[in-house]
């Protein structure tokens, strides 16, 4: 249950970030996420 919930929350946060956050700001955060 917990793992599935975390995956769903992460998926929703990812979509929300893509919608609300500007592309340039999202691209600036990408290296931090990759590292």
C-alpha positions, 0 to 999 in steps of 0.5 A, a space after each residue: 500500500 505505502 509503495 503504491 501510494 508513494 508512486 501515485 503521489 510522485 506521478 501526480 506531483 510530476 504532472 502538477 510540476 509540468 503544468 504549473 512550473 515554467 519550462 525554464 525553471 523545470 529544466 533548471 531543476 532537472 539536473 538536481 533530480 538526475 543527480 
